[in-house]
C-alpha cells in the first residue's frame, strides 16, 4: 500500500531538510568531531563504571548461590581441623552433619609454570543438606556416580576453568557458571588429597537440624549478615557517582558544540523556513540529527567503556576484597541490559543537552533566526535564571544537610543528593561570579588599554566559555574533595596502623603449643611485653529499652591484653569519663565496641549490651568506649583476652611480641630470636612468625591499590574537562578572528595577542579554581562526615592539605594553558593575508 502524496511530500521535505542540516558538518568537521568526542568520552566513562558494577554484581550473585552462608558450621573450639572420627561419631549419633574441606590451591600446568591460586571446596553430596544448590545438581544418578567414582568430577568457575583443565592433578573439569570467581568444588576426598589434609576443615548442618555436640566442638549459627552485594552497594554507588560526574562533564562539551552549531546555522535555517519548511519539520530534522550522533557516540563510548573496565576491574576487585572481603572476578560479565542501558543513558543525556536549544530554535520566528543578536539578547535573562536555579539548589543542599544533622541519619542517597545539589548550584552561579570579578578587575585596569580590552573581550566570551568552565569547576572540586578524603584516609590509616600494630612480631602457633610458647617467650631477654589475642563469635541481642535495636546480629569478639604499651597507643573515638577510666572499666568487666557497630546500633559509652555466646549463655556487658576500626565492615567488640577465653571459650590466637628498648639492633635481635624459636619449637612454629614491618608494608600496598580506581576516575574526569575547554576554543577560533584582526591592524603584534589570549583563559581558569577551592573542601567534608559514614560505618577526621589546594590552582592554569596552546599556535602561524581579510570583513 503506497503512502498518500501529502505524506510522501512531507517525507521528502524532512529528508531534504536533514541532508541540508548535516551538510554544515562538511564545512565544519571540527564541530562534528567535537560533538562525537563529547558523547564518546561521556559515554565511555559512564559505561566503564557500569560494566564494573555489572560484573561485580554477577560475582555477588554467584557467591550468594553457595550453601555456606545458609548453613550452620561446626568447628573445634581450639581452631584445629576436625578428625574423621569426630565426624563419624556425630553421624552415628544421628546428627545430619556434612563434611567440608576448604583451602587454597595453586594450580600448575604440569611443567612447573605458575597458574592462578584458587579456592578449593570439598563436599559430600550424599550428606549435604538437600536445599543446597550443589546438592541439587548432584541429585541425578549419573551425575552422582561420576562425582563419587574415579576419576571423579570437579566443578570450576568460568574464569579458572581453562587453568584447571591444564592441571594434570585435577579430575575432569565441568564449568559451573553459578560458582563465585576463582572457585573449584569437588568431592571431599579429592580435595583432601589435593590440599594434603588428613582431617576436615569444618562440618555443616541445616540451621533447624538438632545435634548433640561434645565439649570440644562448637556450633556457629549461620550469619545473618548482609550479602556481599548489599555490603558493597555503597562502594558501587560511589563509583556510579564518579561515572555520572564524568557523564555530566562530557555532556558540557556536547552542549557547547550544539549551541555553536545551531548559532552558526541560523542563516541556513532562516532560508529553509523562508522556502516553506515547517518549524515542526525543522525541529524533527534536528532531533534526527541528534539521534544519529547519539547512536554513533554511544557505540564508540560503550566499546571504549568496556576496554576501560577491563583495565580498572582488577583494582576494583582488590578494593572490594580489602574493604568488604568480597570476591569479585576480574573478567567482565555483562548482561544485555548493560548494552541497552549504555545507549539509553547516552541518548538521555544528549536529549537533556539539546532539548533547550531545540525549544529555543522552535520558538524564534523567521526573521529572528537571521540575527545572531537574537541569542545575545537572551543571555542576561539566561544568566539570571541560572543564578535563581543555583540558589534553589544550594538551598536544597542546605535543607538536606540540616535534616541529616538533626536526624543523626546515615542516609547514603540523601548525602549524594546534598552533594549533587551543592555542586550543581555553585556551577550555575559560576558565570555570575566570574562576570562580577571581570567587571571589578576591568575598573582597576583603566590605564592598561590592552588588558582592559582583554577583560572586556573575556566578558563577551563568557557565554561561550561558561559550560567548559562549569565542567572544569566540577572536575577540580571533585579532584580536590576526593583527594583530600583519600589523603586524610591515608594519614589516618597509617597512624591507625602504627597504633594497632605496635608489636614487633606476630606469631600464630598451633593451639596445643600456645601455652608453652607464651611461657618461653616471656622468659626471653629481648621480649618486653607479650600481647596475646583471641577471636570468637557471638550474637548481639536486642535490648527492649533501645528502640534502635531491631533484631539479633552476629558480631566478632576480639580479646587483647590491656598492657601499658597497648593502652598508650590504642585509639579511642569516644569515652564516658576519659581514656584512663575507660581502660580501668575494661579490666573491671566492661567492653569496647567499634565505631561501625556503635553507629549501626546507636550504642554510646555507658550503654549496656547483651551478648549470646556459641554455648547459648547470655552475658550483659557495659560499654566503656567506642574505638575506630577502619576497613572493617562488621561489628566488633573488644574485651580482655582472659575474659574472652573464660566466658566465650575463644581458642588461642596470635601472640604479639614487643621487643625491649635495649634491642637497638633490631634485625640482629629478630634473627637471634628466630633461631632460638626454631631450635626450641621447630619450623612449624617459626614459619608463622610475621614481621610488623612486612605486615604494614602489605597493608599499605592493599590501601594504595584500593584507591587506584578513584585516582584513575579523577584523572579521567579532569581530562574530560580539559577536552571541553579545548574543543570550545577550537570551535570558536574562527569567530575570534573578527575581534583580533582589528587589533592586529592597529599595530598590536601577534605575540601580544597570543599572550593576551593565554592570559584571558588563565585568568578565567584561575577564577574558576578559586571558586573550586571552598567547594572542594565542602565536598571533602561531605565525603568524610556524611557519605563515608553512611557507606562504610566510620567517620574520618577532615584533613585539608595546602599542597593539594596549590595543586588545584596549578592544575586549573595548566589545563587552561594546554587547551589554549593549539588555538594560540594557529593564530601565531596564521598568514597576514588571512588577518587582513578578517579586518576587511569587519
N, C-alpha and C positions, 0 to 999 in steps of 0.2 A: 504494500500500500504506500503510494507516494505521498509526501507531505504537501500541504497546500502551498500555493505560490507565495503567500504572505509569510509563511513560516520559513520557506526556503530563502526568501529575501532577507529576513532577519538574521538567518544563519550566515549568509554571505556578508552582510554588514558587520556582524560580530567577528567573522574570520578576518575580514579586511582590516577592521579596527585593531584587532590583536596583532596582526602582522605589522601594521604601521607602528604601533607602540613598541614592539620588540625591535624594530629597525633602529631605534635610538641606541641600542647597545652595540650596534655595528660601528657607530661613530664614537661611542664612549665605552670601549671594552673594559676600562678600569672600573667603571661603576658596576658592571656585571660581575667582575672579579670581586669587588668589594662586598656585594650582596651575598654571593656564594661563599666567600670567606667567612663572613659573619655567621651565616647559617651553619657552615661547616664546623667552625670551632665551638659554637654554642652547642650544637647537637653532639659533637664528639665528646666533650667533657661530660655532658649530662648522660649520654648513652654509656660512656665508660663506667661512670659511677653506678648506673642502674644494672649494668652487666655484672659488676662486682657484687652488688646486693642480691641479684637473682641467683648467682652461683652459690653465694653463702647460704641463702635460704634453702636451696636444694640440699646442701650439706646438712643443715639443721634437720630438715625433714627426714633424711636418711638416718641421722643419729637418733632421732626420736622413735624410729621404727624398731630399733633394737629392744631386746627384752629387759636389759639390766635395770633401767630406771623404773620399771613397773614391778620388780620382784624384790622381796626381802633378801638380805645377804646374811650368811652365817660364816663367821671367821673365828680364828683363835684369839683369845684375849691378849696373848703375848705377841701377836702380829706375825707369827711364823706360819709357813704353809701347813695345810691340813694333811694328815696322813690318810692313806686309802682306807686303813682300818677304821678310822673315825667315821668316814662316810658310810662304810658298810654297816657299822653298829647302828647308825641312825636309820638306815633303810630297814634293817632287821626289826628295829623298834617301831616301824610303821610310819616314820616321818617321810613325807613326799618331797625329799630334797633331791637336787640335781647337781652334779659336779661341774665345776667351771675352772678352766685353766686360762690364764692370761699372761702375756708377756710381749716383749719387743723382739722382733726377729729381723736380722739384717739379711736381706736377700743377696744372692750371688748368681752368676751365670754359669757356674761350674768351671770357669777358667780363672778364677781369682778376682775378676772385675767386681768392683763395689756396685751395689744396687740400692734402691731405697730401703729405709728402715720402716717396717710396718707393724701394726698392732695385730697380734695373732690371738684369736679366741678359740678355745677348745670346748665343745659342748657334747652332751649326750642326748640325742633327740628322743631316746626312749623314755627318759625321766624328766626332760624339760617340761615345765607346765604347759598345758595344751593351748593356752591363749597366746603363747609366744608366736610371733610371725615365723621365726626359724623352725619351730616345731611343726607348724602347719605345712611348711614347704617340704618337710620330710615325711609327710603322712602317707604318701603312696608307697606301696610295697617295693616297687622297683627303685625308687629314689632312696628308700631306707636301706635296701640291700647294697646299693652302690656306696652309700655313706659308711656302712659298718664293715664291709668286707674289703680285703685288699684288692686293688691298690688304694681304696678309699676315694673320697672326693674332697675338694677344697673349694669353697666359695670365696670369690675375690671382688673387691670394689673395682669399678671400671678403670680407675686411674692407676691401679697397680696390677691389673690382670696380666698385661704383657710381661712385666718383670717377673711375676710369679710363674708364668709358664716357662720362662727361661731358667728357672732354678731347678736343677735336677733332683733336689731333695724333696720336692713337694709332690703331692698326689696330683692327678688330673684336675685341671682348674676349670671351674664354671663361673662365668661372670654373673654377679648379682648386683643389679643397679640400685637396689634398696640399701646396700651397706654404706656406712659412712666412709669418707676418704681414707685411704691407706689402711684398710682393714681386711683381714683374712679370717675365715671361720672354717673349722674342720672338726673332725672327731677328737674327743678329749685325749685319747691315747696317742693319736698322731701329733697333737700339739705338745704333749709331754715329751715325746721323742725329739721333736724339733727344738724345743726350748731347753732340753736337758734337765727336766724336772722329774722328781720321783713322787712328789705329793700333788695336792690340789691348791689352787690359789684361794678359792672360796667355794661355798655351796650357795645355791639359790633356791628359794621356796616361794610359793604363792603367798601373798600377804595374809590371806584368811586361813591358810593351812596351819594346823596345830603341830607342834613339835616340842618334845621334852629334851632339853639340851643339858649336857654335862656342864660342870662348873668351868671347864677350860674353854668353852665356846660361848660366843655372844651373838645374838641375833640383832641385826641392824635393819630397822624398818626402811621400806622404800622411801627415798627422799621425795618430798612433795615440793621440791624447788621448781622455780620457773625453768622452762626448757631453754636450751642454748639460744634458740631463736628469740625468745622473749627477753632473755638477759641481754642479748646483743642488739636489740631493737634500737636502743639509744645510740649505739655506735653507728648503725646504718642510717639513723635519722640525721646524725651529724654529717655523714658522707653525702646524704641527699641534699642537705642544706648547702654544702660546698658546691655540689653539682648544679643546684638551682641558681646559686650566685653566679657561677660561670655562665649559665644559660642566659641570665639577665644581662650580664656584661656583654656577651656576644650579640644579644638582640639589640643592644645600643648601636652596634655597628650597622645592623640591618636598618634600624630606624633612621639613622643619619643618612644612609645610602638611599633609602626610599624617599626621604624628604628632598634630597638633592636631585634625584632623578625626576621626581614629579615636578619640581620647580623648573627644571630645565626643559621639560616637555609642555609647559603651559601654552606656548605658542602653537605647538603641534595639536594639542587638544582643543584650542580655540578654533583652529582650522577644521578639525574633524566635526566639532559642533556646528560650525557655520555651514559645512557641507551636508548637514542633516542627520548626523549620528546622534541618536537619543542619548540623554545623560545616563539612563539606565544601562544602555549597551556599553557606554564608555566605562562605567563602574564595573560591569561584568567582565569586560575585557581586562581591566586592571586586576580584577580578582583572579582570573585565569592565569594571568602572568605571574601573580604571587604564588598561586598553587603550583605552577610548573617549576618556579625557582625553589619553592619549599620542598618539593619532592626530590629535586636534584641535590639540594643541600642536606636533606635528611639522609639520603642514601650515602653520600660521602661521609657525613658525620657518624652514622651508625657503624659503618665499616671501620672508620678510624677509632671510634669508641671501643670496639671490640679489641682492636690492636692495643689500645691504651690499657684496657682492663687486663689483658694478658701480661703486660709489664708490671702493673701495680698489684695484681692479685696475690703474689707471694708475700708482699709486705702486709697486705690486709690480713692474710691468714695468720701471719706471725703476730699481728696486733690482737686479733681475736683470741688466739691461743694464750697470749700473755695476759690480756685483760679478763677474759671470761672462761678460760680453759675449754674453749670450743674448737673442735677440729673442723677446719674448712679446707676443702680440696683446692688445689692450685690449677685446676683445669676448669674452663668455663662450661657451665651447663645452662643454656639459655632457652627458656620456653618460647612458644610462639607469641605469647603476649608481650614479650620484650620487644620484638621487632615492630609490632603494631603500636606499642606504647611509645617507642622512639619516634616513629613518624608522627603520631598524634601530638606529642609534646612540642615537636619542632613546628608543625603546622599551626598549632595553637599559639605558640609564641610569635610566629610570623603574623598571624591574624591580629594579635594584640598590637604588634608594632605597626601594621599597615592599616588598621581599621580607622584610626583617627585621620590619617591622610586621605583615605578614600571618602570619608564622610565630608571632609572639607572640600575636596575636589568636586563632589556631587552637589554641594550647596552653592558653589560660586557660579555666577551667571556667565554668559558667553563673553561679555566684554571684560569682566573682571579677570577671566582666565588669561588675558593677554598682558596683564600688568604684573610685574614682579612685586610692585608695591602692595598688591593685594595681600601678599603673605606678611610683609613687614608691618602692615597696619595692625595685624593681629598679635604681634609679638609682645607688646606691652600687656595686653589683656591676658595672653597666654602665661606670661611670667607671673601676673597677679594670681591667676588661677592655680599655678604651680605652688606659689607661696601659701595659698589657702589650703591646698591639699596637703602640703608638707606640714603645716601647722596642725591639721586634723590628725595626721599620722603620728606626729610627735605627742599630741595629747593622748592618743590611744596607747602609745607606748608607756606614757607616764601612768595612765589608769591601770593598765595590766600590771606594771611593776608595783604599784601601790597595793593592788589586790593580792599579788604574790607575797608581798611583805606582810600584810595583815593576816592573810590566811595561813602563813607559815607552810605553804604548799610546795610540793616537789612536782610541778606540772611541766613536763618537758615541752609539750605543744604550746602552752601558754608562754613559756620562756622564749621559744622561737618566734611566736607572734610578736612579743615585745621587741626582740632584736630586729626582726624584719621591718616592723613599723618604724623603729628609730632610724635604721639605715636608709630606708626609702624617704622618710621625712626630711632628713638632713640633705639627701641627694637632691630632692626637689627644691630645697632652699639654696642650694649652691649657686645657681645663676644670679639670684638676688644678692647674695653675699659678695660674689665676685664683681658684679656690676657696681655695687656700692664702693668696694675697695678701689676699683679702677677710677671712678669719679673722684674719690678722695685723693688718689695719687696724682691725677691729672691737674688738680688745683695746686699742687705743690711743685709742679714742674713747668711753670709758665715761662721760665727763662730758658728752657731746653726745647726748642721747637720740634726737633725731630722726635724726641722721646714723647713730647706731648701728642704729636701726631700718632706715634705708635700706640699710645694708650687709647686715644680716641678710635683708632682703627681696630684695636683689640675689642673695644666695646661693640663695634659693628660686627665683628666676627663671632662674638659670644653666642648669638643664637645658633650658629652652626657648631660651635665648639662645646656647647653645654652638654650634649649627650656623651661624647667621649670623655669630657671632664667628670661627668657623673660616674661613668664606668671606672675611671681612674680613682675617683674618691672611694667607691665601694671596694675596689681591689686593694687600695692602700690601707683602708680601715680594717678590712678583713685580714690582710697580711700582718698589720701591727697587732690587732687583737689576738689572733691565733698564735702569733709568735710570742707575744707576752704570756699567754696562757701556757704554751708549751715550755717556754723558758722558765717561767715560775714553777711549773711542774718539775722541770729538770733540777732546779736548785733545791726545791722541797724534797724531791725524791732522793737525791744524793745525800742530803742532810739526814733524811729518814733512814737511809741505808747505813750511814755511819753510826746512827743511834741504835738501830736494831741489831745490826751485825757487828757487835763490838768485840766478840771473841776472836782470837787469832786463828783458831782451828775449830772445826766441827767434825765429830766422829759419830757414825751410826753403827754401833756394834750389834751383834746378834743378842737377842733377849737373854739367853742363858749366860752370856758373858758380861752383861751390862754392869752388874754389881761389882764384879771383880775388877773390871776396867776402871770403874769410878774410884774404887779404893786405891788402885795402883797410881792413877793419875794424880790423885790428891796428895800422894807422897812424893811426887817428883819436884825437884828444886826449881825447875823453870816455870812451874804452874802456880799462878797466884790465886785463881778462882776457877771453880767449875760451875758451869751454867747448864744443868740438865733441863731437858724439855720433853714433854709428853703431849700426845694428842688423843682426843676421844670425841665421840659424837653424842649429842643429846637433843632433846626436843624442848623448845621454849613453849610453855603452856600459856594460854591467855589468862589475864587477870581480870576478874569480873569488875573490879573497880576502875579499870582503864578501858575507855570506850574505843581507843585506837587499836587495841589488840583484837584481831578478827578471828584467827584460827591458830592452832599449833603450828610451829615452824621448826624445821631442823636447824641446828646451829653447831658450829665446831667449837670444841673446848681446847684451850691451849694452856698447858701448865709450865710455869717457869719458877726459878728460884729468885726471890727478891733480894739478891745480894747488893751491897752498896754500889758496886760499879754499874750494875744494871739500873738501879733506882736513879742514879745520877744522870743517865742518858736516855732512858725510855721516855718517849714523848707522850704527854697527856694533853688532850684538847680541852677537857672540861672537868673540873673537880668541884666538890662542895665546900671544902674547908682548906684547900691548898694541896700541894704535892705531897708534903710530908704526912699530912693527915690521911691522904688517900692511900699511901703505901702502908701506913700503920693499919688502916681499915682492911686492906687486902690480907695482911698477915693475920688479922683477927677474924676473918671469915667472910669478908666482902669479896666482890669480883670487879673486874674492869670489863667494859663492853666496847667493841669497836664502833667507829662513827657510823658505819653503814647500818648496823643493827639499831643503834640509838636513833637514827633518823627514821628508819623504816617503822619502828615500833614506838616512836615518841618516848624513848627512855632517857631520863636525866639522872645525874648523880643524886643519890638519896632515895631513888625508887627501889622497889622490891620486885624481883622476878622469880618465876617458878620454872625449874628445870626437871625434866624426867629423863633419867639415865636409861641405858640399854637394859638394865635389870628391872626396870619398871618403877623404881623408887623415885619419889618426888622430893626435890630439895628447894627450899625457899631461901633466896640469897639477896643481899643488899648490894646495890651498885655504888661503888665508891668513885669511879671516874670513867670518862669516855676517852679513848685513845685513837689517833689517826691510824688507818690501816690501808694505805694507798695500794691500789691494784687488786684488792680482794673484793669480789662481788658478793661474797657470802657473809652472813653474820658470824661473829666470833666472840667468845667470852674467855677472859684470862683469869686464872686463879693460881695459887701456889701449887707447884708440882706435887708436893706431898699430899695435899688435899685431893688433887685430881686423881692420883693413884688410889687413894683410900676410898673416896666416895663414888668414883665413876669407873674404877677398875681399868684405868688407862695403862696400856702396855708401855714398856720402856721405849724411849725415842732416841733423841740425839744428845750428845754431850758437847757443850761449848767449852773451849779451853782458852782462858785468858792468861797470857804469859806475864811473868813478873817484870817489874821495871828494870831489874838488873840484866834482863835478857836483851842487851843492847844490840848484839849481833844476832838479829832475828833469824836470818837464814841458817846460821850455824846452829842456833838453838832448836829450830824446827827439824833440821836434819838429824841432830842427835836424838831428839825425842822420837822421831820416826823410826830410827834404827832400833832403839830400845823397845819401842812398841811392837815392832815386827818380831824381834827376838823373843819377847815375852808372850805375845798373843798370836803370832803367826800372821801371814799376809792377808788372811781373810778379814781381819780386823783393820789392819793398817791401810788396806786399799779403800776403806770407807772414809778415810780422812780427807777433808776438804779444806783448802787454804782460804781464808777470808778474802784475800785479795783476788783470787781467781773467781770466787763467788760474786764479788762486787763487779768485777770486770764483765762477767756473763750477764749480770743484771743490767748493767749499763748498755751492753750490746743489744739486749732484748728491748730496752727502752728506746734506743735510737731507731731500731727497726720498726718499733710500734708506731712511731710518729713520722715515719718516712713518707707515708701516703699524704699526711697533712701538709708536709713541706712541698711535696710534688704538686698537689692541687693548688696551694698558694702560689707557687711559681707559675703554673699554667694560667691561673686567673689573672695574675699581673701581666703575663704575656698577651692575653686576650685584650686587656685594657690598652696596652701599647699598640696592638693592631688596630683597635678602634680609633685611636688618635692618628695613627699613620694613614689609615685609609681615608679619614675625613680630610686631612691635609692634602693628600694626593687628589681627592675628588674636587676640592675647591681651588687647586693650584692654578688652573687656567683662569678662573674668575678673579683670582687675586691679582693677576697681571694688570687689570684695569686700574687698580689702586696704586700699584708700584710703578707703572710706566711714567705717569706724570712726575713723580719724584725723581726718577732717573733723568728725565728730560730737563728738570730744574738743576741738575748738577750733582745729585746725591749718588755717590759711587755704589756699584753693586755690592762691594764688600760691606758698606754700611747698611745697605738694605738687607743683606743676609744676616748681619749682626742684629738688626732691628727685629727681623723675623724670629731669630733664635731667642732674643731677649723677651719678645712678646710671649712666646709659648712657654719659656722657662718661668716667667713671672706668673702666668696663669696656672701652670702646674704647681709652682711653689705655694700659691694661694690655696689651691686645692689640697695640697699636703698639710697646710696649716689647719685647715678645717678637718682633715682626716685624723690629726693627732688626738684631739679630745674625743672624737668619735671612736677611734681605735681603742683608747683607754676605757671608754664606757663599754665597748664591746668586750674587752678583756674582763672587766668586772662582771658583766652579764654571764660570760662563759664560766668563770670560776665560782660565782655566787649563786647562779640560777641553773644554767644548763648542766654544768658538771655535777652539781648536787643531785639534780633530777635524773641524770643519765647514769652516774656511777655510784652515788650514795655518799660521797665525801666532798668536802669543800676545801679548796686550796687557798692559801693566802694570796692576795693580789700583789704581784711584783710588776713594777714599771722600770724598764731598762732605758736609761738615757741614750745608750748606744743604739738601741733599736729605733728610738724616735729620730735620732740623727740619720740613721739609715733610711727611714721612711722619707725624710725630706730629700736626701740624696737620690733615692730611687725615683722620686717624682721628677726631679730635674733631669736625671739620666734618661728616663723613659721619654720625657718631652723632647730632649735633645736628639735622641735616636730617631724619634718619629719625625722631627723636623729636618734631619740631615738630607734625606732624599729630595724633598721639595727645595731646600736651600741649594743643594748641588745642582739641581735643574735650573734654578734661577742664575746661579753662578756661570753655568755653561751656556746659557741662552744667548744666541747671537743678537747683536744690537738691532738688526733689522726687525726682529720679532718685537722687541720693545718699542721701536718706532711705530710699527703697525698698531700696537695696542694704544700708544699715545695718540696716534691719529684718529683711532676709533673713538677715543674719549672726547 
